Amino acid sequence: MGLLNYCKEANVWGILCFGMGMTLREGNREYFYKKLDEHFPGLKEKYIAKYRNDYSINSPNSENLMKLFRAECKKNNIVYNTKEIFEFIGELPEKDVQLNLFDF
């Protein structure tokens, strides 16, 4: 729960979460497999057999992790409802001014 603890300490209002797992873009996938070979020989082949070239890979324990995530968010008053977060983003005022590095 380390990441959620950091969010709590930072007084995060909301977390946009689409599930527990990871995404592997082309390039990232090769790096990930290289590191699996370095640290966990033989595991890469299991990933390839199970997930092929899938972009999105859900954790096998995703359901339980999401329950834990939701419980921790509720306990710490952190919004996690996707619809509510997008509604909030839609309410943010538009800024018509382009920021300039040298204005600061």
C-alpha positions in Angstrom: 0.0 0.0 0.0 3.0 2.3 -0.3 1.8 4.3 -3.3 -1.6 4.9 -1.6 0.2 6.0 1.5 2.1 8.6 -0.5 -1.2 9.8 -2.1 -2.7 10.2 1.4 0.4 12.2 2.6 0.1 14.4 -0.5 -3.6 15.0 0.1 -4.5 13.6 -3.3 -8.1 14.4 -4.2 -8.6 11.5 -6.6 -6.9 8.6 -8.4 -7.9 7.5 -11.9 -7.5 3.7 -11.9 -8.5 1.4 -14.7 -7.6 -1.8 -12.9 -4.7 -3.6 -11.4 -2.1 -4.8 -13.8 0.2 -3.2 -16.4 0.4 -2.1 -19.9 3.2 -3.2 -22.3 3.8 -0.9 -25.3 6.1 -2.0 -28.0 9.6 -1.2 -26.7 8.5 -1.5 -23.1 7.6 -5.1 -23.6 11.1 -5.9 -24.9 12.7 -4.2 -21.9 10.4 -6.0 -19.5 11.2 -9.4 -21.0 14.9 -8.6 -20.9 14.7 -7.8 -17.2 12.6 -11.0 -16.6 15.4 -13.0 -18.3 18.0 -11.2 -16.1 16.3 -11.6 -12.8 13.8 -14.5 -13.3 15.1 -16.9 -16.0 12.3 -18.9 -17.6 9.5 -16.5 -16.6 9.5 -14.6 -19.9 8.3 -17.7 -21.8 5.4 -18.1 -19.4 4.4 -14.5 -19.9 4.6 -14.9 -23.7 2.6 -18.1 -23.6 -0.1 -16.5 -21.5 -0.3 -12.9 -22.8 1.3 -13.0 -26.3 1.6 -9.4 -27.4 -1.4 -8.1 -25.3 -1.1 -4.4 -24.6 -3.0 -4.7 -21.3 -2.2 -7.4 -18.7 -4.4 -7.7 -15.7 -3.0 -9.0 -12.5 -4.3 -12.5 -11.7 -5.2 -11.0 -8.3 -6.8 -7.9 -9.8 -10.2 -8.4 -8.2 -8.8 -8.6 -4.6 -6.3 -5.8 -5.3 -9.2 -3.6 -6.5 -11.2 -4.3 -3.4 -8.2 -3.3 -1.3 -7.7 -0.2 -3.4 -11.3 0.9 -3.1 -11.3 0.3 0.7 -8.1 2.3 1.2 -9.5 5.1 -0.9 -12.8 5.2 1.0 -10.9 5.1 4.3 -8.8 8.1 3.2 -11.5 10.1 1.4 -9.8 9.7 -2.0 -12.1 9.7 -4.9 -11.7 6.7 -7.3 -14.9 6.7 -9.2 -14.0 7.3 -12.9 -17.2 9.2 -13.7 -16.7 11.6 -10.7 -13.1 12.3 -11.6 -13.9 13.1 -15.3 -16.8 15.4 -14.1 -14.3 17.2 -11.9 -11.8 17.6 -14.7 -14.6 19.0 -16.9 -15.3 21.7 -14.3 -11.7 23.0 -14.2 -11.5 26.5 -15.7 -10.0 26.9 -19.1 -6.8 28.8 -19.3 -6.4 30.8 -22.5 -2.9 31.9 -21.5 0.2 30.0 -22.7 2.7 29.8 -19.9 6.2 30.9 -20.8 9.3 29.5 -19.1 10.7 33.0 -18.7 7.6 34.4 -16.9 8.7 32.9 -13.6 
